[in-house]
């Protein structure tokens, strides 16, 4: 065997081959494709709404380690990051809601039930109903204390994913004040958990000590008394003693806890401002104030912040409160009062579209869309004392961000077009298509010309006419109040009775609305009660059942037991000119007799998903013709009938 330097040739060959293999493996390692860095994103060429009222175009935004690492109008040379193309899109700060209630004792009557809600239900609510609407920071203004303290811990540890939470703990109130005899009126557990009923200075001091030890962020108390409609119950609530009110504010400040107050009335707001209150919740809703009102001078001198909760006024029995709330918001805004968005949203029963509606109310009050956005971003962060890290799209801020397909600064209704939501740099929502359903074609009975219905007391009736359906897929509905034609609607329908076009005319109050469906959106324009409308609603492949209950014959003809659909409200309630999400469910067969005629019916329930706890509609459909026979509602376990079939007309 030949040798080289005393080493056998075969050994040299083996060493050369081994070295070549090592060099090849090293080369492959060094030139391997680099893995995309987890949690690092570069949004390119995006329009940015900063949050302070300014905006910038064609920006590149780098998100790294949960923060906004860099913003530039020049290319950012960062390798191995996930690229998100932002052309034609808008990036803005996450929404900050400074007045919500996660759990209000409505459906939980014990700590065991509360824990079940916390561990099983709430994570899904955050995932499906809150984060998709861009809500990334919240301040809870009263929830059962053991629930809210546990939730704070689970959010901080990452066990539950949800908005950043600030809280107040139980509210100070008078014995039999709100929330003691409202939310806690028939729920002793909620009353003990949510209310500190105080009558002496010693109780106030002890309460503040308890809340400070619990680590709350603010104090809250109720400063309202007198008659109060709590849902359908008229209650008399007691107001805390003014001396104790002043003590809460004073001792709170001494302990590093600013106090905020639930208040509705002008005189009470004046007392609170004179006492040095930090925050006013709800505000003056018993009268309009004008720019020259002395309370504005007092408010500016006090420096108190305002959280208006206009949407909450839609729940009030007294209809004037909504008008006062909207009017006074604009007056106070123009006066330079610091205002932060709050909604009084109850996450236990509602969803994040409440925040979007609140912003729409601010625009209705006279603010521009951009001004409304500032109230929900920069101003909210300042109100909560977190403006050094939240509320603006700036370098060094936490990456709580919303990426939208449309610009909400142009039209506040564009808030609904959210593509992605970032929470501390992590994507917690990415746009998903709205659910579609395989509903078969429906054909009205060939000789059916019209259907007429009358309400329970005979004061209203409605006629549906089907003569043009076979050729034009057009149905007309006319509603009468007495003998007066109240409204007229035309619906152009798909074969599954989902709407394509809609025209709603109500001359008595200058309402003339037109809407059409195109590219997954409903585009609506016209006038509602004399006020111009220009809105767009994202619906994807979902059902637009604008004829509502008259569309269910198509649903009944399917193999489905339950569907979700969308409809635009036209009444005097909070849903007017908004897109509501509804759920219909088949309940089974039932026999109905009207004026001696017996009908074999399919029974269907209907709920507005946001308020499924508050109202359930009931509908009965004739199996032979598919037409509605009667409708009503179920409340407190009792069924009532509101409308009945008067006649079906055949050609």
Secondary structure, DSSP 8 states (H G I E B T S, - for coil): --EETTEEHHHHHHHHHHHHHHHHHHHHHHTS-----TT-EEEEEEEEE-SSS-EEEEEEEEEETTEEEEEESS-----S-EEEE-TT-EEEE-EEEEEEES--SSS--SHHHHHHIIIIIHHHHIIIIIGGGTEEEEEES---HHHHHHHHHHHHHTSS---EEEE--SEEE-TT-TTTTTTTTT-HHHHHHHEEE--SHHHHHHHHHHHHHHT-S-EEEE---EEEEETTEEEEE----HHHHHHHHHHHHHTT--EEEEE--HHHHHHHHHHT-SEEEE---SS---TT-HHHHHHHHHT-EEE--GGGGGG-SSTHHHHHHHHHHHHHHHTT--B-----EETTT--THHHHHHHHHHHHHT--HHHHHHHTTHHHHHHHT-TTTSSS--TTSB--EEEESS-TTT-GGGGG-EEEEEETTEEEEE---------------TTEEEEEEEETTSSEEEEEE-TTHHHH-EEEEEEEETTEEEEEEEEEE-TTS-EEEEEEEEGGGTEEEEEEEETTEEEEEEEETTEEEEEEEE-TT-EE-TTGGGGHHHHHTSS-SEEEEEEEB-SSSTTBTSEEEEEEEEEEEEEEEETTEEEEEEEEEEEEGGGTTT-EEEEEEETTT--EEEEEEEETTEEEEEEEEEEEEE-
